[in-house]
Each structure stands twice: as structure tokens, then as C-alpha cells.
Amino acid sequence: MEKFVINGGTPLFGEVNISGAKNAAVAIIPAAILIEDECIIENVPDIKDVRIILDMLCSMGAKVEKIDANTVKIDATSLDTYIVGKEKASKMRASYYMLGALCSRFKKAVVPPPGGCNFGIRPIDQHIKGFEALNCKTEIKHGNIELDASDIKGGQVYFDVVSVGATINIMLAAVKAPGVTIMENAAKEPHIVDVANFLNSMGANIKGAGTDVIKITGVEKLHGGVYGVIPDQIEAGSYMFAAAATRGDVTIKNVIPKHLDAITSKFVEMGVDVEEGDDYVRVNAKGALNKINVKTLPYPGFPTDLQPPMVALLTTVSGTSIVTESVWDSRFQYVSELEKMGAKITVNGQVAVVEGGKSLTGADVCATDLRAGAGMIIAALSANGKSSICNIHHIDRGYENIEQKLISLGAKIIRTDD
Ligand code: EPZ
């Protein structure tokens, strides 16, 4: 089993390039099956979750060709099944996008329950509510979600919960459904806009993505084309936290600074200097920082996926900071790992109270999920001494070349195989 060994206590300096957004790519790739033509997708991150979803398309008959590490050509004309295999679906959360995509393509889908990070119950009732609003029938049979969209037509859905997955899934289903679909209380994350831009560039008619009301007018056919995925907001944020936690000075390049506003504003409150350019942010964290309180929220609020990196940073800040998780039920499992490094954190339900300021010390810890893994790396980079982080397969799901990028910033990190 591979692990990272990190010798911490060294501030990070330099420049780092951000890859394409994982959560956009894992939706855009299934969206490509709506197109019976060739499409080229650029700035695709070379990460495990992307490889899994590409492999899933291949196994269902699509032609997938890697043009280079970050460019992929997909021609789904030859895709010949609406059934997704159990083993493939269970490897990642985004396999649920095959419901919307196959429903659009074949008016039928059989998809096993998705896998992905475990932070409590991850229901899909809002996806089902959306499909039913589009006149689709859904049923759980033999452990699979079966979707019959033979009478699909545009409809109106009000989501009870703001859900990234449900918003994208219903967008995929509605693109070629006759009539008009309106989604209210839709999610507004940058990757929602990116999926809509991808589909529009291939001939769809989606308006309002990025607001909480999205209107989709069904079209008969999509055409092929070339599209570039947006930069990864969460990867960029993770490097911002690594820079701040080590009291370094790092320029994070190839980003959309607007997507990072929630992080930048918290950094300013903490006394971290953030300089914004057209496509970069520079994070310069010298000396003592201020404690803060933060609550995770759907976009444009502070992202839940950066909650573990935020907690790791707050362990380095004197005083009591309070972190409230309002998106997921159970996203503080990793705290016991941070405690092995000497962190003082009390978790009560959705709230973590961080008593920070005493240096962490290196320890043997585990990545309990993808973003918790990023939090562990950030904590280990700031800690005195050597840490080892196990279960890094979680981290490989979502961060491209993470150790090379960190090494280029001066981090002492190696990947070893036990
Ligand atoms: C997406 O998950 C991301 N995954 C997650 O990132 C991210 O944490 C999450 O959005 C929130 O931003 C992908 O994009 C692949 P949701 P998703 O549906 O779509 C409740 C990462 O590390 N809910 O927006 O599964 C749900 O329980 C991953 O990159 C319902 O109640 O999240 C949660 O409390 C981890 N019913 C909230 O909504 C539903 O039908 C948000 O979930 C759907 C969701």
C-alpha cells in the first residue's frame, strides 16, 4: 500500500499550476454520451476518478482516446448499452450521472448505487424527484436504480435541498427532452456552469446556470466539438491552505479568482495576504494569524470540500476557532487522525471547536477520504518532524501530480510503497 512520507515544518514558496476541475470533468465525460459524434475535451485532470469514468464509457462501447495527459477524444456513437456494471459504479460517486446521461441517450438506464467518499448518508431522493418531474419512472430492482424515460418531457422541479448531483443529473436528462424544464433551488457551483457551457457549446439550450433557476429547452440533437474544462476550485483552494498553514508565499496559477472568493475573504479575516490577478492568486502568510469561525455552505458559500484543509490550517492559529459543517452529516471523521499529531479539536455533531496555536508534531496518520487526505497533507506539511499518511488512494482520486507539485514548492514529500 502506497503512502506519503512528509518532513514538515518548511514554508512553501513558488508557483503552482492548477489542473482542470475534477467535479466538472466527471460530469462532462458522461455528458459526452449525449453526443453521437466526436468531441474533444481539454484540460481534463489526469486523476483516478477521471480514469474510472473513462473506463466505464469504454466498457459500454464508446471510443475513448487519450490525445495527451489532459486531452481526451470521446466518440460515443458506438455506445450500445444502458446498463452500468456494479463494480465500476461502486468505485465513484459520479457514476450517478450515468442515470441522466443514459436516460437522455437511450430513454432507459440501469445504474447500481454509486460509491465515493463516506461522510454519512448520501441520499439521491432529489435526483429521483427531478426524474419524476420529467415524467420518468424510477424503481429500485435487484439493487439497481432503473429508470424508464420512454415518455420523458420537460417539467418543473423545485429541489428541497441544494444538490450539485441532482442539478447536473436533471440537466443531463432534460437537454434532449421535448419541451421546457425549469429547475428551482438549483446548485450554483462553478462546475454546474461548466457542464451547462459544455452542453450549450454542443448545441443544447440551457439558460440560468450559476443562478438558482435553470431553464432548459429540449433540443433534438447535439453535435461534436472541442471544450476546455475550468480550473479546479478545490485543488486551488487546497494549495492556498497549504501555503497559509506553512506560512509560505505561493502563487497559484491558472485559476478563476472569483471562484475562490469565499476562501480569500476568510484568509483576509485571518490576516493572510491574498493578491488576485486575472488568472492567479498569490497567498502570502507571514507571522501570527487570527482565529476565525466558518460555516460550510453551498456555493458561493465556503465549500465543504475545503473544510478539512481549513481545520488543518486553524490548528496552527492561536485561539479558539469554530468550524460548522452544514452540508454533510458526518464529515469530521478525520479529526481523530489530526489528534494523533497533537491537535486539540472537540467535535460535537456538525461543529468542531479547534484550540489552535500549539505546533503539531509528525505522526503516522491515514487519509479517511479524499479531502480529509488533503487536510492530512496540509497538517503534515506544517507539523514538526516526520509524518506518514496511509490510504493515499483516496487522494489520488482527485489531485493530479500532488507530490510533484508540492515538491516544486519546496515540500519534503515522498511516495513510498510499503
Ligand atoms: C458533490 O457531491 C461533490 N461531488 C462533492 O465533492 C461535494 O462535497 C458536494 O457536491 C457538495 O458540494 C461531485 O461533484 C462528484 P450534493 P454530491 O448532492 O453531488 C443532500 C469531493 O471531495 N442531498 O450537492 O453528491 C446531501 O445529503 C466530493 O470532490 C439530499 O438530501 O453532493 C448533502 O447533505 C466529495 N438528497 C447535500 O444535499 C439528494 O438527492 C449536498 O449534496 C442529494 C443530496
Boltz pocket constraint, residues with backbone or C-beta under 6 A from the ligand:
constraints:
  - pocket:
      binder: B
      contacts: [[A, 22], [A, 23], [A, 26], [A, 93], [A, 94], [A, 117], [A, 121], [A, 122], [A, 123], [A, 124], [A, 125], [A, 126], [A, 127], [A, 128], [A, 161], [A, 162], [A, 163], [A, 164], [A, 165], [A, 166], [A, 187], [A, 304], [A, 305], [A, 326], [A, 327], [A, 328], [A, 329], [A, 370], [A, 371], [A, 398]]
      max_distance: 6.0
